[in-house]
Amino acid sequence: MPKHQSKDKEEYIDGVSSTGNPSGAIQRYKFLKHGEHSLKNNGVIAYVENNSIENWLTLINNKLHKVYPNDSSLIPGVAINEYTSRHLYHESESTFEMYHFWINLTDN
């Protein structure tokens, strides 16, 4: 995080690609652009290139509750910079667990 510098915002939760497709990391799983409906566990790896892990966690959780209020926050896991969250598939009552692995590339 952040994503490619030619873009104007982060897309960890949601976004739109230049071709009009969902491009957010969580959004792609919710809309079945990655994985399939039968999968109950998914994962994402993020490279933290600036700001602190704590700042990103606050930003992501705040935006997550704004965009997808029925989804859970990212909850710290057992390992450092590892989180889990629960999400509803788009237009479905089915949920999936997402595992988030953040790799800190900052000097912090």
N, C-alpha and C positions, 0 to 999 in steps of 0.2 A: 504494500500500500504506500503511496497511491499508485493507481494504475498508470498506464503510459502517459507521458507528459503532454502529448498532443491533444489529449482529452481535457475537458473542463471540469470534471468532477470525479469523485470515486464511484465505483460501481460494485461495491461489495454486496449490496443488497439488491439494487435494481438499476436498470439503465436500458438504453436502446442503442443498438449497433448502427453503423452507417447504412446497413441494409434494412433497418427497421425491425430487427429481431431482438428479443430480450437478451440483455448482455450482463445483467447482474449475476454474481456468483450464486446467491441463494435463489434468486428469481428463475434461473435456468433449470434448477431442480424442481421448483414448484410448478413450472409450466412444462415439465417433462422434456426439455431440450437436452438434458443430460439424464442418464439413468432411465428407469421405467417405474411405473406405478407399483409394481410388486416389491420394489426395493424399499426396505424400511430403514436402511442406514446408508448415508452418503457422507462425503467428506470434501473439504476444500483446504488447500494450502495457500497461505498468504505470506508474502515477503514484505515485512515492515521496513520501509526505507527512510521514513522520516517520522517525527513526533514519537511519543512514547506509546508503549503497548497500552497503558492505562488510558491515554487520550483516545486512541483508536477504539478501545472497548467501549468507552462512554459514547463516542460518536456513532458507532455501529449500533449499539443497543438503543439509543435515542431514535435513530432513523428507522430501525427495525420496528419499533412500537408505533411509529407514525405511519409507515407504509403498510405493515402487516400486523395490525393490533392483536390478532388472535394467535400469533406465534410467540414463542418464549424468547427470553433474552439469552444471550450467550452466557453460559454458566461455566466458571472455571472447573477444569478437570483435575486429574491427579498430577499430571506433569506440568511443568512451567510452560506458559503460552499455549496451552491446550484447552479448548472449550467445547461444550456441547450445546445444542439448541434443538427445539422441536418445532416443526413446521407443518402446516396444512398444505396438501397438494391443491393447486388451483382448481376451483369448482368441484371440490370433493370434500368428503368428511374424513378421508384417510390422512394419516400423518406419517412423517418420517423424522428420524433423528439425524442431525447433521453434526459431524465432527469437524472442528476447526483447528488447524495446526498453523500457528503463526511463527514465522522464523524472523527473529530480530536481526536486521542488518545495520542498525544504527550504532552509534558509539556509546549508547546508554548501557 
